[in-house]
Amino acid sequence: MKGKTFFLEQAETLGGAERFLLDFFQTLQPTEIRRLSPVVVGAHADAYKKSLPGAVEIEYFDFPSVRGGFLKKIKAIFCLFHSAWKLKKLAQSQNATTFFSNTPRTHFVLLLAKYFFFLSGKWIVMVHDFTVPRFLLRRIAGKADVLIANSMPCREYLRRHTSHHKKIRIIENGIDFSRIPEANPPRNIKNILVLGRIDPRKGQLFAAEAADLLQERNPEIHFHIVGSSFPQDARTVYYEKKLHQFIRDRKLQNIEIQGEVKNPFEVIQKADCVLFLPTEPETFGRVVIESLALGKLVLSFNETGPREILRNFESTLRSVPGISLLVEKQNAMSLAEKIGFFADHPEEARIFTQHARSFVEKNFDLEETKKRLFDTILQTH
């Protein structure tokens, strides 16, 4: 019997890591699906399951969280070992011969299954963030057959913190241009969007502070925060409450918060400017390339991940105004000043927006992403 490929994907939310795999599955041809024989192991969120092609099998599976205090962490260790044992049994029953882990929790479970339950098969690790503890990252790298970095900063991170450089491949996020609207560059900068999970690491509070600073100076500017906190993560729930409280305390009339949406391209299309405000280093900036692809002005904190994309974009422009798309990180005043500048000088914004989509088409095409990932998995299969 032909061996199957297990894609370990907890998919409790639809973040960048989950959408990366969804994009991959949605662009596979029937013959390619048959060659991979993919099974998604996990897939909690209904929206994720509904987005998978019907030919991709799904196996419900729990990857325990390791968050919480000391007692919760002790319990989590036992749960992780139990999940690793269950994964070994499931792999045997399904004849899985290749494993693709897509998030830190799935890396942990597969590492335990390899170390303690002698799970056989090829292992591909996809790295989307910098959150895996370094001592675990070194052990994961030792056991894995391939380490995939989703960006140049991620590749450099893996090279610094592991000694298995020959295992590293780089496969960046891509965009399927057949599925998204045409670019719609704005004439004016009035509608400002922050898109993504409400999380202290995503910096929505800085957007609210910028809205406060601009409310009287530029009353025509309106901010839209689109996203939700994650109920299972108390930090995000508290942060969302703090965000709402700030808006109430400051009596802000130029900002509104909307919950998570099914189609992010629809809300990006309505915006003039999209903010990307990470408070910690990120490996990539998916919202950055999606917004550029739709011809929007993109402003970002000067942080690892979006910084590399926007600097590369700026370097391709023949004439650049005397202002960058990057903002001093975690500085609401600098953010407000930059938004105000482009609102007052929309012609300067057009220098960026009229070339944004062609930049993304050249550098982040999903067909290239799919080809690299498909070839990598088959070579490991």
C-alpha positions in Angstrom: 0.0 0.0 0.0 1.3 3.5 -0.9 2.5 5.5 2.0 0.5 8.6 3.1 1.8 12.0 3.9 0.7 13.3 7.3 0.4 17.1 7.6 0.3 17.9 11.3 -1.8 21.1 11.6 -3.7 21.9 14.8 -5.6 24.7 12.9 -7.4 26.1 15.9 -7.4 29.5 14.1 -6.7 30.7 10.6 -3.4 32.4 10.9 -0.5 32.7 8.5 0.8 29.2 9.1 -2.6 27.6 8.4 -3.2 29.7 5.4 0.1 28.7 4.0 -0.9 25.1 3.9 -4.4 25.9 2.7 -3.0 27.8 -0.2 -0.8 24.8 -1.0 -3.7 22.3 -0.9 -6.0 24.5 -2.9 -3.5 24.7 -5.8 -2.7 21.0 -6.1 -4.0 19.2 -9.1 -5.8 15.9 -8.7 -2.8 13.9 -9.9 -0.6 15.8 -7.4 -2.9 15.0 -4.6 -2.8 11.3 -5.5 1.0 11.3 -5.6 1.1 12.9 -2.1 -1.8 11.0 -0.6 -2.2 13.8 2.0 -3.9 13.5 5.4 -4.3 16.6 7.6 -4.0 15.5 11.2 -5.6 18.0 13.6 -7.7 20.7 11.7 -9.9 21.9 14.6 -11.4 25.0 13.1 -14.5 24.5 11.0 -13.3 27.3 8.6 -10.1 25.4 8.0 -11.8 22.1 7.3 -14.3 23.7 4.9 -11.4 25.3 3.0 -9.7 22.0 2.3 -10.2 20.3 -1.0 -12.5 17.3 -0.7 -9.7 14.9 -1.8 -7.6 15.8 1.2 -8.3 13.4 4.1 -8.8 14.8 7.6 -8.0 13.0 10.9 -9.2 14.8 14.1 -6.3 15.0 16.5 -5.4 17.0 19.6 -2.1 18.7 20.1 -2.1 19.8 23.7 -1.2 23.4 24.7 1.8 24.0 26.9 0.7 27.4 28.2 -0.1 28.0 31.8 1.4 27.8 35.2 3.7 25.1 36.7 0.9 22.6 37.4 -0.6 23.1 33.9 2.8 22.6 32.3 3.3 19.3 34.3 -0.1 18.1 33.0 0.8 19.2 29.5 3.9 17.1 29.5 1.9 13.9 30.2 -0.7 15.0 27.5 2.1 15.6 25.0 3.5 12.1 25.6 0.1 10.6 25.2 -0.5 12.5 22.0 2.9 11.3 20.7 1.9 7.7 21.4 -1.5 8.2 19.7 0.3 9.7 16.7 2.5 6.7 16.4 -0.5 4.4 16.4 -2.4 6.5 13.9 0.6 6.6 11.6 0.9 2.8 11.7 -2.8 2.3 11.0 -2.8 4.8 8.1 0.6 3.7 6.7 2.0 7.2 6.9 5.6 7.4 5.7 6.2 11.1 5.5 5.4 13.8 8.1 5.1 17.5 7.7 4.8 19.5 10.9 3.6 23.1 10.6 3.5 24.7 14.1 5.6 24.5 17.3 3.1 22.2 19.1 3.1 19.8 16.2 6.9 19.8 16.1 7.0 18.9 19.8 4.6 16.0 19.5 6.4 14.6 16.5 9.8 15.0 18.2 8.5 12.9 21.2 7.0 10.3 18.8 10.4 10.0 17.1 12.5 10.0 20.3 10.4 7.9 22.7 8.1 5.8 20.5 10.5 5.2 17.5 8.1 6.6 14.9 9.7 5.9 11.5 9.3 8.0 8.4 10.7 11.1 6.8 10.1 14.4 8.7 9.8 17.9 7.2 9.7 20.8 9.6 8.1 24.1 8.5 9.3 27.1 10.5 6.9 30.1 10.5 8.1 31.8 13.7 10.8 32.3 16.3 9.0 30.8 19.3 10.5 27.3 19.6 12.9 27.2 22.5 16.4 26.9 21.1 17.4 23.7 23.0 14.3 22.1 21.5 15.0 23.6 18.0 18.4 21.9 18.0 16.9 18.5 18.8 14.1 19.0 16.2 16.8 19.9 13.6 18.8 16.8 14.5 15.8 14.4 14.0 14.2 16.1 11.0 15.1 15.4 7.4 14.3 18.8 6.1 14.0 22.3 7.7 11.9 24.7 5.7 12.3 28.4 6.4 9.5 30.7 5.2 11.8 33.7 4.7 15.4 34.9 4.5 15.3 36.1 8.2 14.0 32.6 9.2 16.7 30.9 7.2 19.4 33.0 9.0 17.8 32.2 12.3 18.0 28.4 11.6 21.6 28.7 10.5 22.5 30.6 13.7 20.8 28.2 16.1 21.2 24.8 14.5 24.2 23.0 13.0 22.3 21.2 10.3 22.7 23.7 7.5 22.4 21.2 4.7 18.8 20.4 5.7 17.6 24.0 5.4 15.4 25.0 2.4 13.7 28.3 1.9 10.1 28.4 0.7 8.4 31.8 1.1 4.6 32.5 1.1 3.0 33.1 -2.2 -0.2 34.6 -3.6 -2.6 33.0 -6.0 -3.3 35.9 -8.3 -6.2 34.1 -9.9 -8.1 34.2 -6.7 -7.7 37.8 -5.6 -9.1 41.0 -7.0 -7.2 43.4 -9.2 -5.1 46.0 -7.6 -7.1 49.1 -6.5 -4.6 51.9 -5.6 -6.2 54.6 -3.5 -6.5 58.2 -4.5 -6.5 59.4 -1.0 -5.3 58.0 2.3 -8.4 58.0 4.6 -9.3 54.5 5.5 -6.6 52.8 7.7 -6.8 49.0 8.3 -5.2 46.7 10.9 -5.9 43.1 10.0 -5.2 40.0 12.0 -5.7 38.3 15.4 -6.0 40.8 18.3 -2.8 40.0 20.2 -0.2 42.1 22.0 2.3 40.8 19.5 0.3 42.4 16.7 0.3 45.9 18.1 -3.3 47.0 17.6 -3.1 49.3 20.6 -0.5 51.4 18.8 -3.0 52.0 16.0 -5.6 53.1 18.6 -3.0 55.5 20.0 -2.3 56.9 16.6 -6.0 57.3 16.0 -6.1 59.3 19.2 -3.3 61.6 18.0 -4.9 62.1 14.6 -8.5 62.6 15.6 -8.3 66.4 15.6 -5.4 66.9 13.2 -6.9 64.7 10.4 -10.6 64.2 11.2 -11.2 62.6 7.8 -9.0 59.6 8.7 -10.8 56.5 10.0 -9.2 53.4 11.5 -10.6 49.9 11.1 -9.3 47.0 13.3 -10.4 43.7 11.9 -9.8 40.5 14.0 -10.5 38.8 17.2 -8.7 37.5 20.2 -8.2 33.8 20.8 -10.4 32.5 23.6 -7.9 29.8 24.6 -5.2 32.4 25.0 -5.8 34.7 28.0 -3.2 37.2 26.9 -5.1 38.0 23.8 -8.5 38.2 25.6 -7.0 40.6 28.1 -5.4 42.7 25.3 -8.7 43.0 23.4 -10.4 44.2 26.6 -7.6 46.7 27.1 -8.0 47.9 23.5 -11.7 48.5 23.9 -11.2 50.3 27.2 -8.6 52.6 25.6 -11.1 53.6 22.9 -13.8 54.2 25.4 -11.6 56.2 27.8 -10.3 58.4 25.0 -13.8 58.7 23.4 -12.4 57.9 20.0 -14.9 58.4 17.2 -12.4 57.6 14.4 -11.9 53.9 15.1 -14.0 50.8 15.0 -13.3 47.1 15.7 -14.8 44.3 13.6 -14.5 40.6 14.3 -12.6 38.1 12.2 -13.7 37.8 8.6 -13.8 34.9 6.1 -12.3 36.8 3.2 -9.4 39.1 4.2 -9.0 40.4 0.6 -12.5 42.0 0.8 -11.5 44.2 3.8 -8.1 45.0 2.3 -9.7 46.1 -0.9 -11.8 48.7 0.9 -8.8 50.2 2.7 -6.4 52.9 1.5 -3.6 52.0 3.9 -2.8 48.8 5.8 -0.8 48.8 9.0 1.4 45.9 10.1 2.6 46.5 13.7 4.5 43.6 15.2 5.9 44.2 18.6 8.3 41.2 18.3 10.4 39.9 15.4 8.4 37.9 12.8 9.7 35.6 10.1 7.5 37.0 7.4 4.6 39.5 6.8 1.8 37.8 4.9 -0.6 40.7 5.3 2.2 42.9 3.9 2.4 41.1 0.6 -1.4 40.6 0.3 -1.9 44.3 0.8 0.8 45.3 -1.7 -0.8 42.9 -4.2 -4.0 44.8 -3.9 -2.2 48.1 -4.5 -2.5 49.5 -1.0 -0.1 51.7 0.9 1.6 49.5 3.6 3.2 51.0 6.7 5.0 48.7 9.2 7.0 48.9 12.3 10.7 48.5 11.5 10.8 44.9 12.7 12.3 41.7 11.4 10.0 40.1 8.8 8.1 43.0 7.2 11.2 45.1 7.2 13.0 42.8 4.7 9.9 42.8 2.4 9.4 46.5 2.4 13.1 47.4 2.1 13.3 45.1 -0.9 10.2 46.7 -2.4 11.6 50.2 -1.9 14.8 49.2 -3.5 13.0 48.3 -6.7 11.4 51.8 -7.1 13.1 54.2 -9.5 12.1 57.3 -7.6 11.3 57.1 -3.8 9.9 60.1 -1.8 12.0 61.2 1.2 10.0 59.0 3.5 10.1 55.2 4.1 7.2 52.8 4.6 8.9 51.7 7.8 8.1 53.3 11.1 10.1 53.3 14.4 8.9 50.2 16.2 6.4 50.6 19.0 6.2 54.4 18.5 2.6 55.6 18.1 3.7 59.2 17.6 5.9 58.2 14.6 3.1 56.1 13.2 0.6 59.0 13.4 3.1 61.4 11.8 3.7 59.0 8.9 -0.1 58.4 8.4 -0.7 62.1 8.5 2.1 62.8 6.0 0.6 60.4 3.4 -2.9 61.7 4.1 -1.7 65.2 3.4 0.4 64.1 0.4 -1.5 61.3 -1.4 0.6 61.8 -4.5 3.6 60.6 -2.5 1.7 57.4 -1.7 1.0 56.7 -5.3 4.7 56.4 -6.0 4.5 53.2 -3.9 1.0 51.9 -4.7 1.2 52.0 -8.5 4.2 49.5 -8.4 3.1 47.3 -5.5 1.3 44.5 -7.3 4.1 44.0 -9.9 6.6 43.6 -7.1 4.6 40.9 -5.4 3.9 39.1 -8.7 7.6 39.0 -9.4 8.7 37.8 -5.9 5.8 36.0 -4.3 3.9 33.9 -6.8 2.1 30.9 -5.3 2.8 28.7 -8.2 6.5 28.9 -7.4 5.8 28.3 -3.7 3.7 25.2 -4.5 6.3 23.8 -6.9 9.1 24.1 -4.3 7.0 22.6 -1.5 5.6 19.8 -3.7 9.1 18.9 -4.9 10.6 19.0 -1.4 7.9 16.6 -0.1 8.2 14.2 -3.0 12.0 14.1 -2.7 11.6 13.3 1.0 8.7 10.8 0.5 
